Amino acid sequence: MPSNEIPNLTSIIFESLCVLSILGCVSFFNVYCFLSIMLSYRNTLNRSKLHGPKYEISRFVLYTLSLMLTMIISLVIWVLALIFLELVDNWFDALVYAMSFFTSSVGDFKVTMPIGWRLMPSIISVSGLFAFAGATAAAIGMAHALIEHIDKK
C-alpha cells in the first residue's frame, strides 16, 4: 500500500465528517426555527381574538415570511462554510454554488471541489430538500391552525 493513500483516506474521512457536521448544524437550526415559528404562530392565534380574515391572513403571511427567512439563513450558513473552508474564492460564487444545490437546480459551475469535498453538493442538496419539507410542513400546520381559528366565529 503506497504511503500517500493513507493521508488521502484520512483527509477524505475528515472532510466528509466536516461536511456532515455542517449539515447537522444547518438541520438543527432549521428544525428548531421551523417548530418555534409554528408554535409561536399557534400560541398567538390561541391568545388573540378573531380580527377578521384579512388581518389573520396578513399575520399568516408574515409568519410564513419568517419561515422563508430561516431558509435564507440556513443557505447563508452554507455560504459561510464554503468561504471559511476556502473552497470558493468569493461570496457571490459561494452563494450561487450553494443556492443551486440547496434548491436542487444544479447548474454548470467553474468551481471544482477537492476530492474529499466532492460530497458537499449532495449534502447541500439534502439539506435544502429537508429545509423545504420542514418549511412546508410548518406552513401547512400554521394554515390548519388559521382555518380552525377563523372557523371559531
KOLLOTOR-428675 format. One line per 3 residues: number of its first residue (from 0); their letters; for each residue x, y, z of N, C-alpha, C, O. Coordinates in steps of 0.1 Angstrom, whole numbers, plus 2048, in hexadecimal, padded with zeros to 3 digits. Each point is the difference from the previous one (the first is absolute). Example, Ala and Ser with C-alpha at 12.3 -4.5 7.8 and 13.67 -1.06 7.14 Angstrom:
0	as	884/7C7/84E/7F7/80C/800/809/80C/800/80A/800/807 | 7F2/80B/7F2/809/80B/800/7F8/80B/808/805/80B/801
//
This chain:
0	mps	809/7F4/800/7F7/80C/800/809/80C/800/808/802/809 | 7F7/807/7ED/808/80C/800/7FD/809/80C/7F4/800/805 | 816/807/7FF/7FE/809/80C/7F7/80C/7FE/7FB/805/809
3	nei	803/7FF/7EA/7F8/80C/7FE/7F1/7FC/800/7F8/80A/800 | 804/7EA/800/7F2/7FD/801/7FA/802/80E/7F4/804/801 | 814/7F9/809/7FA/802/80E/7FD/80E/803/7F5/803/805
6	pnl	814/807/7F8/7FC/80E/803/7F4/804/7F7/7F7/808/805 | 808/7F3/7EF/7F4/804/7F8/7F4/7FA/806/7F5/807/800 | 80B/7ED/805/7F4/7FA/805/7FC/807/80D/7F5/803/802
9	tsi	815/800/807/7FD/807/80C/7FB/80E/7FD/7F7/805/806 | 80E/801/7EF/7FC/80E/7FC/7F1/7FF/7FB/7F8/809/804 | 805/7ED/7F4/7F3/7FE/7FB/7F6/7FE/80C/7F5/805/800
12	ife	80F/7F2/809/7F7/7FE/80C/7FE/80C/808/7F5/803/804 | 816/805/7FE/7FF/80C/808/7F7/80A/7F9/7F7/806/806 | 80B/7FC/7ED/7F8/809/7F8/7F1/7FC/800/7F7/809/800
15	slc	807/7EA/7FF/7F2/7FC/7FF/7F9/802/80E/7F5/804/800 | 812/7F9/80B/7FB/803/80D/7FD/80F/802/7F7/804/807 | 812/804/7F4/7FE/80F/801/7F3/804/7F8/7F8/808/806
18	vls	806/7F3/7EE/7F4/803/7F9/7F4/7FB/807/7F6/807/801 | 80A/7ED/804/7F5/7FB/808/7FD/807/80D/7F5/802/804 | 816/804/802/7FE/808/80C/7F9/80D/7FC/7F7/805/807
21	ilg	80C/801/7EE/7FA/80C/7FB/7F1/7FD/7FD/7F7/808/804 | 807/7ED/7F6/7F2/7FB/7FD/7F8/7FF/80D/7F5/804/801 | 811/7F6/80A/7FA/7FF/80D/7FC/80E/805/7F5/801/806
24	cvs	814/808/7FA/7FE/80E/805/7F4/806/7F8/7F7/806/806 | 80A/7F9/7ED/7F5/806/7F8/7F3/7FA/802/7F5/806/801 | 80B/7ED/801/7F3/7F8/802/7FA/804/80E/7F4/802/801
27	ffn	815/7FE/809/7FB/804/80D/7FB/80E/800/7F5/802/806 | 811/807/7F4/7FB/80E/7FF/7F3/800/7F9/7F7/807/805 | 808/7F2/7F0/7F3/800/7F8/7F4/7FA/809/7F6/807/801
30	vyc	80C/7EE/804/7F6/7F9/808/7FC/809/80C/7F4/802/802 | 816/803/805/7FD/808/80C/7F8/80D/7FC/7F6/803/806 | 80E/803/7EF/7FA/80D/7FC/7F2/7FD/7FA/7F6/807/804
33	fls	808/7EF/7F4/7F3/7FD/7FA/7F6/7FC/80B/7F5/805/800 | 80F/7F3/80A/7F7/7FD/80A/7FD/80C/809/7F5/801/805 | 815/807/7FE/7FE/80C/809/7F6/809/7F9/7F7/806/807
36	iml	80B/7FC/7EC/7F7/80A/7F9/7F2/7FA/800/7F6/808/802 | 808/7EB/7FB/7F3/7FA/7FF/7F9/801/80E/7F5/804/801 | 813/7F9/80A/7FA/800/80D/7FD/80E/804/7F5/803/807
39	syr	813/807/7F6/7FE/80E/803/7F3/804/7F9/7F8/807/806 | 806/7F5/7ED/7F4/804/7F9/7F4/7FA/806/7F6/807/802 | 80A/7ED/802/7F5/7F9/806/7FC/807/80E/7F5/802/803
42	ntl	816/801/804/7FD/807/80D/7FA/80E/7FE/7F8/804/808 | 80D/803/7EE/7FB/80D/7FD/7F1/7FF/7FC/7F8/808/805 | 804/7EE/7F3/7F2/7FE/7FD/7F8/7FC/80C/7F5/805/801
45	nrs	810/7F3/807/7F8/7FB/80C/7FE/80C/80A/7F6/800/807 | 813/809/7FA/7FF/80B/809/7F7/80C/7FA/7FB/808/808 | 804/7F9/7EB/7FA/80B/7FB/7F1/7FD/7FC/7FC/7F5/7FD
48	klh	7FD/816/802/7F2/7FF/7FB/801/801/7F1/809/805/7FA | 7EC/7F7/7FF/7FF/801/7F2/7FF/80E/7FC/7F7/807/804 | 812/7FE/7F4/800/80E/7FB/7FB/801/7F2/801/80B/7FA
51	gpk	7FA/7EA/800/7FC/800/7F2/809/7F9/7F7/80C/7FF/803 | 7EF/7FB/7F3/809/7F7/7F7/80B/808/7FA/80B/7FA/7FF | 7F4/812/7FD/80B/808/7FA/80B/802/809/80C/7FE/7FC
54	yei	7F1/805/810/80B/802/80B/807/7F3/803/80C/7FF/800 | 7EC/7F6/801/805/7F3/804/809/7FB/7F4/80A/7FA/803 | 7F2/808/7F1/808/7FB/7F4/80C/808/7FF/80B/7FB/7FD
57	srf	7F5/812/806/80C/808/800/80A/7FB/80B/80C/800/7FD | 7EF/7FD/80F/809/7FB/80A/806/7F2/7FC/80C/7FE/802 | 7EC/7FA/7F7/805/7F3/7FB/80B/802/7F6/80A/7F9/800
60	vly	7F4/811/7F7/80A/803/7F6/80D/805/806/80B/7FC/7FC | 7F4/80C/80F/80C/804/807/808/7F5/806/80C/7FF/800 | 7ED/7F8/806/806/7F4/806/806/7F7/7F5/80B/7FA/802
63	tls	7EE/805/7F3/806/7F8/7F5/80C/806/7FB/80A/7F9/7FC | 7F7/814/803/80C/807/7FC/80C/7FD/80A/80B/800/7FC | 7F1/7FF/811/80B/7FC/809/805/7F2/7FE/80C/7FD/802
66	lml	7EB/7FA/7F9/805/7F3/7FC/80A/801/7F4/80A/7F9/800 | 7F3/810/7F7/809/802/7F4/80D/806/805/80B/7FC/7FB | 7F4/80D/80E/80D/806/805/809/7F6/807/80C/800/7FF
69	tmi	7ED/7F6/808/808/7F5/806/807/7F8/7F5/80C/7FC/802 | 7EE/802/7F3/806/7F8/7F5/80C/809/7FA/80A/7FA/7FD | 7F4/813/802/80B/808/7FB/80C/800/809/80B/7FF/7FC
72	isl	7F2/801/811/80B/800/80A/807/7F3/7FF/80D/7FF/801 | 7EC/7F6/7FD/807/7F3/7FF/808/7FF/7F3/80B/7FA/800 | 7F1/80D/7F6/808/801/7F4/80C/808/802/80B/7FD/7FB
75	viw	7F4/80E/80D/80C/808/803/80A/7F8/809/80C/802/7FE | 7EF/7F5/80A/809/7F7/808/809/7F8/7F6/80C/7FF/802 | 7EE/7FC/7F3/807/7F8/7F6/80A/809/7F9/80C/7FC/7FE
78	vla	7F0/810/7FF/809/80A/7F9/80C/803/809/80B/800/7FB | 7F2/803/812/80B/802/809/80A/7F4/801/80C/802/802 | 7EE/7F2/7FF/808/7F4/801/809/7FF/7F3/80C/7FD/802
81	lif	7EF/805/7F2/808/800/7F4/80B/80A/800/80B/7FD/7FC | 7F2/80F/809/80B/80A/801/80A/7FD/80B/80C/801/7FD | 7EF/7FB/80F/809/7FE/80B/809/7F4/7FD/80C/800/804
84	lel	7EF/7F6/7F5/809/7F4/7FC/808/803/7F4/808/7F7/7FC | 7F7/815/7FF/808/804/7F4/7FE/7F7/7F4/809/7FD/7F9 | 7EA/7FF/805/7FD/7F8/7F5/7FB/808/7F4/801/7FC/7F4
87	vdn	7FB/810/80F/7FB/80A/7F5/807/80D/803/802/804/80C | 802/803/7EA/808/80C/801/7F8/80C/805/805/808/808 | 7EF/7FA/7F4/7F8/80C/804/7F2/7FC/804/7FB/7F5/7FD
90	wfd	7FE/815/80A/7F3/7FD/805/7F6/7FE/7F6/7F7/7F8/801 | 80A/80F/7F3/7F6/7FF/7F6/800/7F2/7FA/7F6/7F9/7FE | 816/802/7FE/802/7F2/7FB/7FB/7F6/80A/7F9/7F6/7FD
93	alv	80A/80C/810/7FB/7F7/80B/7F1/800/801/7FA/7F6/801 | 800/816/7FD/7F1/801/801/7FA/7F9/7F4/7F6/7F8/802 | 80F/80A/7F2/7FA/7FA/7F4/802/7F1/801/7F7/7F8/7FD
96	yam	815/803/808/802/7F2/801/7F7/7FA/80A/7F9/7F6/7FD | 806/810/80F/7F8/7FA/80B/7F1/801/7FC/7F9/7F6/803 | 803/815/7F7/7F2/802/7FD/7FB/7F5/7F5/7F5/7FB/801
99	sff	814/803/7F6/7FD/7F7/7F5/7FD/7F2/806/7F7/7F9/7FC | 812/802/80D/7FF/7F3/805/7F5/800/80B/7F9/7F6/801 | 805/814/807/7F6/801/80A/7F2/7FF/7FA/7F8/7FA/806
102	tss	806/80C/7EF/7F3/7FF/7F9/7FF/7F4/7F6/7F6/7FF/7F9 | 815/7F9/807/800/7F5/7F7/7FF/803/7F1/7FA/7F8/7F8 | 80B/814/805/800/803/7F2/80E/802/7FB/805/80B/7FD
105	vgd	802/7E9/803/80E/800/7FD/803/807/7F3/7FB/7FC/7F5 | 80F/80D/80B/804/807/7F4/80E/7FD/7FC/806/7F6/806 | 7FF/811/7F1/80E/7FE/7FB/809/80A/808/7FF/80C/7FF
108	fkv	80B/7EE/808/809/809/808/80E/7FE/7FD/804/7F5/7FC | 803/815/805/80F/7FF/7FE/807/7FC/80D/80C/7FE/800 | 7EC/801/80A/806/7FD/80D/801/7F0/801/7F6/7F9/7FE
111	tmp	816/803/804/802/7F1/802/805/7FE/80E/809/807/805 | 7F1/7F0/802/804/7FD/80D/80B/7F6/801/802/7F8/7F7 | 807/80A/813/80A/7F5/802/7FA/7F3/802/7F4/7FF/803
114	igw	813/7F6/7FC/7FB/7F3/800/7F7/7FD/80C/7F5/7FB/7FF | 810/808/80D/7F8/7FD/80C/7F3/809/802/7F7/7FC/807 | 809/80F/7F2/7F5/809/801/7F5/7FE/7F6/7F6/808/7FF
117	rlm	80C/7EE/7F8/7F6/7FE/7F5/7F3/7FB/805/7F6/7FF/7F9 | 809/7FD/814/7F3/7FC/806/7F8/80D/804/7F4/7FF/802 | 812/80C/7FE/7FA/80D/804/7F3/803/7F8/7F6/803/806
120	psi	80A/7FD/7ED/7F4/803/7F9/7F4/7F7/803/7F5/805/801 | 80E/7EE/801/7F5/7F7/803/7FA/803/80E/7F4/7FF/802 | 815/804/807/7FC/803/80E/7F8/80D/800/7F6/801/807
123	isv	80F/809/7F2/7F8/80D/7FF/7F2/7FD/7FA/7F7/806/805 | 809/7F2/7F1/7F3/7FC/7FA/7F6/7F9/80A/7F5/804/800 | 811/7F3/807/7F7/7F9/80A/7FC/80A/80B/7F4/800/804
126	sgl	814/809/800/7FD/80B/809/7F4/808/7FB/7F7/804/807 | 80A/800/7EC/7F6/808/7FA/7F3/7F9/7FF/7F5/806/803 | 80B/7ED/7F9/7F4/7F8/7FF/7F9/800/80E/7F4/801/801
129	faf	813/7FC/80A/7FA/7FF/80D/7FC/80E/804/7F6/801/808 | 811/80A/7F5/7FC/80D/803/7F2/804/7FA/7F7/805/806 | 808/7F7/7ED/7F3/803/7F9/7F5/7F7/806/7F5/805/802
132	aga	80E/7EF/801/7F6/7F7/806/7FC/805/80E/7F4/800/803 | 815/805/805/7FD/805/80D/7F8/80D/800/7F7/801/807 | 80D/808/7F0/7F9/80C/7FF/7F2/7FE/7FA/7F6/806/805
135	taa	808/7F0/7F2/7F3/7FD/7FB/7F7/7FA/80B/7F4/804/801 | 812/7F3/807/7F8/7FA/80B/7FC/80A/80A/7F4/800/805 | 815/809/7FE/7FD/80B/80A/7F5/809/7FA/7F6/804/807
138	aig	80B/800/7EC/7F6/808/7FA/7F2/7FA/7FF/7F6/806/802 | 80A/7ED/7FC/7F3/7F8/7FF/7FA/800/80E/7F4/802/802 | 815/7FB/808/7FB/800/80E/7FA/80E/804/7F6/801/807
141	mah	811/80A/7F5/7FB/80D/803/7F3/803/7F9/7F7/806/805 | 808/7F6/7EE/7F4/802/7F8/7F4/7F8/807/7F5/806/800 | 80E/7EE/804/7F5/7F9/807/7FC/807/80D/7F4/801/802
144	ali	815/804/806/7FD/808/80C/7F8/80C/7FC/7F6/804/807 | 80E/803/7EE/7F9/80C/7FB/7F1/7FD/7FD/7F7/807/804 | 807/7EE/7F4/7F3/7FC/7FC/7F7/7FD/80C/7F4/804/801
147	ehi	812/7F5/809/7F8/7FD/80C/7FD/80D/808/7F5/801/805 | 814/808/7FB/7FE/80D/807/7F5/808/7F9/7F7/806/807 | 809/7FA/7EC/7F6/808/7F9/7F2/7F9/801/7F6/807/801
150	dkk	80A/7EC/800/7F3/7F9/801/7FA/801/80D/7F5/7FB/802 | 812/80A/808/7FB/801/80E/7F5/80A/801/7F8/800/80A | 806/809/7ED/7F6/80A/800/7F4/7FD/808/7F7/808/801
//
